[in-house]
């Protein structure tokens, strides 16, 4: 899968998964439903949606929820994120918020990010959406995030 152009057919399974997840969004306060889908380096697709809460700071964005679900299922480790789709019904394409961009940067330096609504698509690179991202290379000796796939004790 290349994900080089916004109209590349490789995006189709991610778009379908993101739109399907968006249908499940819990948005009783804003009504602004978002779906996201990612694909890992092994080709596995994970989708998610935004979940609002009456205490707004506790809301979960579709992008972060999708990343967390993929990590929780053992599908995603740093360096393993290959592409991301974000879909909404908004008239303007909706990019990930700043917090989501930072979380995505934990798993990929350069990541194709496709933004889509029912009328258009636009392809971006995460490095352009979040230039100079803060990461493990900023404070970990050797500059890479340790692989904790077997847990901190190696178990």
N, C-alpha and C positions, 0 to 999 in steps of 0.2 A: 504494500500500500504506500502510495507516494504522497497524497494530500498536497499536491503542488498548485492546484487551481480550485477556485471556489465551486466550479461546476464539475469537478472530477467525480465520477461515479463511486469512487471509494468512500465518499462522504455519505452515500445513501443509507447504509445500515445505521450509522451514527445519527443521522437526521431522523430516521424513523424511530429509533430508540429515544431520542431526546423529546420528540413530539409526543410519544406515548407517555413518557414520564411526566411531562408537563401537564397532561390531563389529570394527574394525581396530586398536583400541587395543593397545599393547604394554605389558602390566601384569603381568609375571611375578613381581613382588615383593609388590605390594599386592592385585592382583586388582580394583582399583577403576577401572573403565573409564568414561571421560567422552567424550562427543561434543559438538561445538559446531558451529554454523553461523551465518554472518553474511550479510547482504545489503547490498550497496553502494547508493549513491544512484542508480546506473545500473541497478539491479535484478539484478545478478549475484550468485549465491549461491556461497559457498565454505564447505567443511566441513573439519573436522579432528578429531583425537583426541589423547589424552594418550599420551606415550611415556616410559616409565620407563627408568632406567639404574641399574646396580649402584652407581654413585656418585650417590646421591640428588640432590645439588645440580644435577646435569646433566639432570634430568628436565624434560620440556617439557609444560606444561599444554595442554589442548585449545584453550582460548581464544587463548593467545599463539601457538600453532602455526598456528591458522587465520588470525589477523591477519598473521603473517609470510608465509604462503603467498599471501595476497591481495595484499600489498604486492609480493612477489617476482614475481607475475604481472602487475603493473601495474594491478590492479583497485581498489586502495585507496590514497587519499591523505588527509591530515588534512581532516576535515569530510565525508568521503565514506562514513562508516559509518551505516547506517540502522537496523539492528536486529540482535540477537544472541539465539541460543537455546543453552542449556546443558542437556544431558540426562545422567541417570545412572539406575541401577537402585536407588539408595539409598532407604531408607524416607523420609528427609527430603530435601527439595529442596536442591540443592547450588549455592550461588552461586560466582561466580569468586573466586579468592584475591586477596589484596591486590595482588600483582604484576600479575596479569591486569587488575584494575580500573584500575591506573595505565596500562598499555599501551592499554587501550580508551579511556581519557580523552584520549590523544594524537589520536584520530581522531573523537571526538564529545563534546560537552559534555553533551548530553541524549541518552540512548540507551535505547530500550526493550530490556530484557533479560528474556527469558522463561526461567524455570527450570521444568524438567519431569522427572517420572519416569513410571512406568506408571500411577500413580493420580491424580496431580494436576498442576496448573500454577499458577504465580504470576508475575505481571508486575511488574517493578520498573523504575525509572529509574536509570541509571548515576549520576546526580548524587546520588541517595539512598543508593546503595551505597558511593559514594566522595565524600562532601561535601568541598568545598574542595580539589579535586584540584590537584596541582602540574602546571603546564603552561607552555608557551612564553610565555604572557602574564605569567608571573611574572618573567621575566628578559630577554625579547627586546624591544627598543625597538619600540613599536607594538603589542605584545601578541599577535602572531599567528605561527604556525609558518610559515616560508617554504615555498613549494611547490617541491620539488626534483624534480618529475616528470621533468625532462630532465637530471637529474644536477647536481652542484655547478657544473660549468663551463657549463651551459646547452646541452650537446651532445645 
